[in-house]
């Protein structure tokens, strides 16, 4: 496989001395980043609203599941530091995480463009969602662990912005598939206090400064419908961050209507939003080269980030 815009992973920051908790050691079965990068628990103690999982964390090629101890791994930018940071939220149907395709490989691209990458390993599986059915993952009155993890990570990034050479006003999110749904959640639910504060970091805002959702799922209410999931629609405000959406018309996992429904909801609220849709490209392609125009999406994102003042054009 070729990976457009990919480069070697950047050197890590000295995280253990500045983060809550300590770096995870080489625990059997637990996903580990490449050498030189510390994987840091995002909660100093037990994560709130824990749910039972089938067994211990399992890592298989490119995937990780049964995550009960959510973490973040920081990848420092190579060359010029733009000050921007992006929390990367892999997909996986809320059952597992595509930790390479929609995680580390995305960090390769971001760090090559001078952007700090924060790879989030959030809690999965997230009950009661089962991707094979038509149910929705987060239609719950109670807090959801994956959204709590995403909010907490954004707050930690801002809390440590000076130490990590990040502009606290240039902190965004990018998510894929189920991670794209989480992008919509953190972009609309940032006013909601979903968990009790655990330390000073929780005084920071969890609102992303920009949001990027690629082939997001679970946003339209039904097949071939652009009616937006009310759990998202009811929380959209003009303060929802500028958003970039991309989805292929031949995506047979998450339909183009998912992106269209969110686009229409954001447009109605006066939120700055950009939508790209291609006839071909399917689902779950990440940055892996395809013989179709959608492979150029990283350049579209870079250009868009320039237009909203997050990167120099």
Secondary structure as a PSIPRED ss2 file (coil, helix, strand):
# PSIPRED VFORMAT (PSIPRED V4.0)

   1 X C   1.000  0.000  0.000
   2 X C   1.000  0.000  0.000
   3 X E   0.000  0.000  1.000
   4 X C   1.000  0.000  0.000
   5 X C   1.000  0.000  0.000
   6 X C   1.000  0.000  0.000
   7 X C   1.000  0.000  0.000
   8 X C   1.000  0.000  0.000
   9 X C   1.000  0.000  0.000
  10 X C   1.000  0.000  0.000
  11 X C   1.000  0.000  0.000
  12 X C   1.000  0.000  0.000
  13 X C   1.000  0.000  0.000
  14 X C   1.000  0.000  0.000
  15 X C   1.000  0.000  0.000
  16 X C   1.000  0.000  0.000
  17 X C   1.000  0.000  0.000
  18 X C   1.000  0.000  0.000
  19 X C   1.000  0.000  0.000
  20 X C   1.000  0.000  0.000
  21 X C   1.000  0.000  0.000
  22 X C   1.000  0.000  0.000
  23 X E   0.000  0.000  1.000
  24 X C   1.000  0.000  0.000
  25 X C   1.000  0.000  0.000
  26 X C   1.000  0.000  0.000
  27 X C   1.000  0.000  0.000
  28 X C   1.000  0.000  0.000
  29 X C   1.000  0.000  0.000
  30 X C   1.000  0.000  0.000
  31 X C   1.000  0.000  0.000
  32 X C   1.000  0.000  0.000
  33 X C   1.000  0.000  0.000
  34 X C   1.000  0.000  0.000
  35 X C   1.000  0.000  0.000
  36 X C   1.000  0.000  0.000
  37 X C   1.000  0.000  0.000
  38 X C   1.000  0.000  0.000
  39 X E   0.000  0.000  1.000
  40 X E   0.000  0.000  1.000
  41 X E   0.000  0.000  1.000
  42 X C   1.000  0.000  0.000
  43 X C   1.000  0.000  0.000
  44 X C   1.000  0.000  0.000
  45 X C   1.000  0.000  0.000
  46 X C   1.000  0.000  0.000
  47 X C   1.000  0.000  0.000
  48 X C   1.000  0.000  0.000
  49 X C   1.000  0.000  0.000
  50 X C   1.000  0.000  0.000
  51 X C   1.000  0.000  0.000
  52 X C   1.000  0.000  0.000
  53 X C   1.000  0.000  0.000
  54 X C   1.000  0.000  0.000
  55 X C   1.000  0.000  0.000
  56 X C   1.000  0.000  0.000
  57 X C   1.000  0.000  0.000
  58 X E   0.000  0.000  1.000
  59 X E   0.000  0.000  1.000
  60 X E   0.000  0.000  1.000
  61 X C   1.000  0.000  0.000
  62 X C   1.000  0.000  0.000
  63 X E   0.000  0.000  1.000
  64 X E   0.000  0.000  1.000
  65 X E   0.000  0.000  1.000
  66 X C   1.000  0.000  0.000
  67 X E   0.000  0.000  1.000
  68 X C   1.000  0.000  0.000
  69 X C   1.000  0.000  0.000
  70 X C   1.000  0.000  0.000
  71 X E   0.000  0.000  1.000
  72 X E   0.000  0.000  1.000
  73 X E   0.000  0.000  1.000
  74 X E   0.000  0.000  1.000
  75 X E   0.000  0.000  1.000
  76 X C   1.000  0.000  0.000
  77 X C   1.000  0.000  0.000
  78 X C   1.000  0.000  0.000
  79 X C   1.000  0.000  0.000
  80 X C   1.000  0.000  0.000
  81 X C   1.000  0.000  0.000
  82 X C   1.000  0.000  0.000
  83 X C   1.000  0.000  0.000
  84 X C   1.000  0.000  0.000
  85 X E   0.000  0.000  1.000
  86 X E   0.000  0.000  1.000
  87 X E   0.000  0.000  1.000
  88 X E   0.000  0.000  1.000
  89 X E   0.000  0.000  1.000
  90 X C   1.000  0.000  0.000
  91 X C   1.000  0.000  0.000
  92 X C   1.000  0.000  0.000
  93 X C   1.000  0.000  0.000
  94 X C   1.000  0.000  0.000
  95 X C   1.000  0.000  0.000
  96 X E   0.000  0.000  1.000
  97 X E   0.000  0.000  1.000
  98 X C   1.000  0.000  0.000
  99 X C   1.000  0.000  0.000
 100 X H   0.000  1.000  0.000
 101 X H   0.000  1.000  0.000
 102 X H   0.000  1.000  0.000
 103 X H   0.000  1.000  0.000
 104 X H   0.000  1.000  0.000
 105 X H   0.000  1.000  0.000
 106 X H   0.000  1.000  0.000
 107 X H   0.000  1.000  0.000
 108 X H   0.000  1.000  0.000
 109 X H   0.000  1.000  0.000
 110 X H   0.000  1.000  0.000
 111 X H   0.000  1.000  0.000
 112 X H   0.000  1.000  0.000
 113 X C   1.000  0.000  0.000
 114 X C   1.000  0.000  0.000
 115 X C   1.000  0.000  0.000
 116 X E   0.000  0.000  1.000
 117 X E   0.000  0.000  1.000
 118 X E   0.000  0.000  1.000
 119 X E   0.000  0.000  1.000
 120 X E   0.000  0.000  1.000
 121 X E   0.000  0.000  1.000
 122 X C   1.000  0.000  0.000
 123 X C   1.000  0.000  0.000
 124 X E   0.000  0.000  1.000
 125 X C   1.000  0.000  0.000
 126 X C   1.000  0.000  0.000
 127 X C   1.000  0.000  0.000
 128 X C   1.000  0.000  0.000
 129 X C   1.000  0.000  0.000
 130 X C   1.000  0.000  0.000
 131 X C   1.000  0.000  0.000
 132 X C   1.000  0.000  0.000
 133 X C   1.000  0.000  0.000
 134 X C   1.000  0.000  0.000
 135 X C   1.000  0.000  0.000
 136 X C   1.000  0.000  0.000
 137 X C   1.000  0.000  0.000
 138 X C   1.000  0.000  0.000
 139 X C   1.000  0.000  0.000
 140 X C   1.000  0.000  0.000
 141 X C   1.000  0.000  0.000
 142 X C   1.000  0.000  0.000
 143 X C   1.000  0.000  0.000
 144 X C   1.000  0.000  0.000
 145 X H   0.000  1.000  0.000
 146 X H   0.000  1.000  0.000
 147 X H   0.000  1.000  0.000
 148 X H   0.000  1.000  0.000
 149 X H   0.000  1.000  0.000
 150 X H   0.000  1.000  0.000
 151 X H   0.000  1.000  0.000
 152 X H   0.000  1.000  0.000
 153 X H   0.000  1.000  0.000
 154 X H   0.000  1.000  0.000
 155 X H   0.000  1.000  0.000
 156 X H   0.000  1.000  0.000
 157 X H   0.000  1.000  0.000
 158 X H   0.000  1.000  0.000
 159 X H   0.000  1.000  0.000
 160 X C   1.000  0.000  0.000
 161 X C   1.000  0.000  0.000
 162 X C   1.000  0.000  0.000
 163 X C   1.000  0.000  0.000
 164 X C   1.000  0.000  0.000
 165 X C   1.000  0.000  0.000
 166 X C   1.000  0.000  0.000
 167 X C   1.000  0.000  0.000
 168 X C   1.000  0.000  0.000
 169 X C   1.000  0.000  0.000
 170 X C   1.000  0.000  0.000
 171 X E   0.000  0.000  1.000
 172 X E   0.000  0.000  1.000
 173 X E   0.000  0.000  1.000
 174 X E   0.000  0.000  1.000
 175 X E   0.000  0.000  1.000
 176 X E   0.000  0.000  1.000
 177 X C   1.000  0.000  0.000
 178 X H   0.000  1.000  0.000
 179 X H   0.000  1.000  0.000
 180 X H   0.000  1.000  0.000
 181 X H   0.000  1.000  0.000
 182 X H   0.000  1.000  0.000
 183 X H   0.000  1.000  0.000
 184 X H   0.000  1.000  0.000
 185 X H   0.000  1.000  0.000
 186 X H   0.000  1.000  0.000
 187 X H   0.000  1.000  0.000
 188 X H   0.000  1.000  0.000
 189 X C   1.000  0.000  0.000
 190 X C   1.000  0.000  0.000
 191 X C   1.000  0.000  0.000
 192 X C   1.000  0.000  0.000
 193 X C   1.000  0.000  0.000
 194 X C   1.000  0.000  0.000
 195 X C   1.000  0.000  0.000
 196 X C   1.000  0.000  0.000
 197 X C   1.000  0.000  0.000
 198 X C   1.000  0.000  0.000
 199 X C   1.000  0.000  0.000
 200 X H   0.000  1.000  0.000
 201 X H   0.000  1.000  0.000
 202 X H   0.000  1.000  0.000
 203 X H   0.000  1.000  0.000
 204 X C   1.000  0.000  0.000
 205 X C   1.000  0.000  0.000
 206 X C   1.000  0.000  0.000
 207 X C   1.000  0.000  0.000
 208 X C   1.000  0.000  0.000
 209 X C   1.000  0.000  0.000
 210 X E   0.000  0.000  1.000
 211 X E   0.000  0.000  1.000
 212 X E   0.000  0.000  1.000
 213 X E   0.000  0.000  1.000
 214 X E   0.000  0.000  1.000
 215 X C   1.000  0.000  0.000
 216 X C   1.000  0.000  0.000
 217 X C   1.000  0.000  0.000
 218 X C   1.000  0.000  0.000
 219 X C   1.000  0.000  0.000
 220 X E   0.000  0.000  1.000
 221 X C   1.000  0.000  0.000
 222 X C   1.000  0.000  0.000
 223 X C   1.000  0.000  0.000
 224 X C   1.000  0.000  0.000
 225 X C   1.000  0.000  0.000
 226 X C   1.000  0.000  0.000
 227 X C   1.000  0.000  0.000
 228 X E   0.000  0.000  1.000
 229 X C   1.000  0.000  0.000
 230 X H   0.000  1.000  0.000
 231 X H   0.000  1.000  0.000
 232 X H   0.000  1.000  0.000
 233 X H   0.000  1.000  0.000
 234 X C   1.000  0.000  0.000
 235 X C   1.000  0.000  0.000
 236 X C   1.000  0.000  0.000
 237 X C   1.000  0.000  0.000
 238 X C   1.000  0.000  0.000
 239 X C   1.000  0.000  0.000
 240 X C   1.000  0.000  0.000
 241 X C   1.000  0.000  0.000
 242 X E   0.000  0.000  1.000
 243 X E   0.000  0.000  1.000
 244 X E   0.000  0.000  1.000
 245 X E   0.000  0.000  1.000
 246 X E   0.000  0.000  1.000
 247 X E   0.000  0.000  1.000
 248 X E   0.000  0.000  1.000
 249 X C   1.000  0.000  0.000
 250 X C   1.000  0.000  0.000
 251 X C   1.000  0.000  0.000
 252 X C   1.000  0.000  0.000
 253 X C   1.000  0.000  0.000
 254 X C   1.000  0.000  0.000
 255 X C   1.000  0.000  0.000
 256 X H   0.000  1.000  0.000
 257 X H   0.000  1.000  0.000
 258 X H   0.000  1.000  0.000
 259 X H   0.000  1.000  0.000
 260 X H   0.000  1.000  0.000
 261 X H   0.000  1.000  0.000
 262 X H   0.000  1.000  0.000
 263 X H   0.000  1.000  0.000
 264 X H   0.000  1.000  0.000
 265 X H   0.000  1.000  0.000
 266 X H   0.000  1.000  0.000
 267 X H   0.000  1.000  0.000
 268 X H   0.000  1.000  0.000
 269 X C   1.000  0.000  0.000
 270 X C   1.000  0.000  0.000
 271 X C   1.000  0.000  0.000
 272 X C   1.000  0.000  0.000
 273 X E   0.000  0.000  1.000
 274 X E   0.000  0.000  1.000
 275 X E   0.000  0.000  1.000
 276 X E   0.000  0.000  1.000
 277 X E   0.000  0.000  1.000
 278 X E   0.000  0.000  1.000
 279 X C   1.000  0.000  0.000
 280 X C   1.000  0.000  0.000
 281 X C   1.000  0.000  0.000
 282 X C   1.000  0.000  0.000
 283 X C   1.000  0.000  0.000
 284 X C   1.000  0.000  0.000
 285 X C   1.000  0.000  0.000
 286 X C   1.000  0.000  0.000
 287 X C   1.000  0.000  0.000
 288 X E   0.000  0.000  1.000
 289 X C   1.000  0.000  0.000
 290 X C   1.000  0.000  0.000
 291 X C   1.000  0.000  0.000
 292 X C   1.000  0.000  0.000
 293 X H   0.000  1.000  0.000
 294 X H   0.000  1.000  0.000
 295 X H   0.000  1.000  0.000
 296 X H   0.000  1.000  0.000
 297 X H   0.000  1.000  0.000
 298 X H   0.000  1.000  0.000
 299 X H   0.000  1.000  0.000
 300 X H   0.000  1.000  0.000
 301 X H   0.000  1.000  0.000
 302 X H   0.000  1.000  0.000
 303 X H   0.000  1.000  0.000
 304 X H   0.000  1.000  0.000
 305 X H   0.000  1.000  0.000
 306 X H   0.000  1.000  0.000
 307 X H   0.000  1.000  0.000
 308 X C   1.000  0.000  0.000
 309 X C   1.000  0.000  0.000
 310 X C   1.000  0.000  0.000
 311 X C   1.000  0.000  0.000
 312 X C   1.000  0.000  0.000
 313 X C   1.000  0.000  0.000
